[in-house]
Amino acid sequence: MRRQRFVMGCAPLHQPLPAYRRIMRDDRPRLPSSPGFWRSPLRGPWFTSMLGLVLLVGITVLFVTGLVSYAAYNPGLDPVNDQTPGKGFLGFYLFAWPTNPHWLYRATQGLHVTLGITLIPVLLAKLWSVVPRLFALPPARSLAHALERISLLLLVGGGLFEFTTGVLNVQLDYVFPGSFYPLHFYGAWVFFAAFVAHAVLKVPTALRNARRRRAGQEPGAHAAAGEPLTAAGPGGGDLVSPRPDPPTVSRRGALWFVGGASLLLFATTVGQSIGGALRRTALLAPHGGADPGSGPNGFQINKTAAYAGIDAAETGEEAWRLVVTGRTGTVRLGRADLLRMPLHSSALPIACVEGWSTADQWWRGVRLRDLAALVGHDGDPPDVFVESLQRHGAFRRAALRANQVADPRSLLALYVNGEELSPDHGYPARIIVPAAPGVLNTKWVARLTFGDL
Ligand code: HEM
């Protein structure tokens, strides 16, 4: 048959046809807009629905723990605590961050970052499973369809943006144009709004597809098994390839594969939040593996004294004075003065905004409320504005709310685990407050100003 046509064409029999003719003669769809272009037998409504249902729960938890992370800064207390001052009504949910339970932020931020990383394979598999829809033509069949497609663009773009900025923030020195905080915060709202719209539209379908599968009525199941296609339709049949390649793995097998990849990411990340011996399993996490040092001060550090530009000459017994100001004026205290005040101990973790944390460390020092009483705030400790010797960095200053100052476990720590603080842990003195993000536990403290902020 083939040879016959050539005789009628212009090319001599033994010469291969020019590429473009071969393409033009080949009836395989070439454009991603045609369903036949997508050949994987795995795509289908059940596969997509299962991934969607996992993301429904996962993304919601991510959004809530993210909002909680922002609230933990007490951004409404003072501008120094607020990296997203332009948020306007998006801050409607903010509340005074509590001090109980003392591991609260450790749990919420550990969950945020670990879950975010664990969900990456699910997010990518979900996007892969629906990619034919992104190219489907016409771009809009109706106004409703156009709106749905725009929300899909915000959903896909917002999701990729949030995961990318999140991973860049925790994994690498943040290499992204623009400050992480407002980008990730506003991106979260855009993404979650599109996500809610998508969920409202799709969850009923996803649940129906899950039920259908159980009843063995999944559209396209035949295609995966090489039988003719059942009628495509709103159930997601349009995701099923009309010309599937022979299957090499089942849809359930592919889901197990995605689950396995998530499990691997989970297992090589969660150790940085749980700490202890499990930290060594966090092979992919920047604060995984062995602790940076040994001994009482050997636990994890984010910013070292050298990185913060702390000059040892300023922290010496002679030079360093803590300046405490309040209702009755200002007092200047040396380390010896502080050591003469009543000292207390608290077992509290360092919980970093990047999701890693330490186990509870034994801190010893002067209660913040006792320092407040020293300058006239006896019995009713107010908020406090904390300043560090650090000269640069977004968190060289921080504000703590009255409930944090009043908590008997909140200390100006001078010792940790029975030893003087090391320079990298904030010698001569650092703040340690229960349930607060690491960035608000200021190191190398130089000045405390008590008074309503
Ligand atoms: C791999 C995925 C993700 C990672 C690793 C990640 C990481 C982080 C980190 C480290 C922070 C704290 C930043 C700081 O205070 O310094 C954060 C905050 C936040 N995250 Fe994520 N995130 C991820 C995905 C998401 C997603 C999908 C959402 C929304 C649905 C989200 C919403 C938020 C919000 C609202 C904040 C608070 C921002 C602020 O404090 O200004 N995150 N995230």
Residues whose N, C-alpha, C, O or C-beta is under 5 A from the ligand:
A	BS01	HEM	I59 L62 F63 G66 L67 S69 Y70 T84 H112 V113 G116 I117 E162 F163 G166 V167 N169 V170 Y181 H184 F185 A188 F192 V353 E354
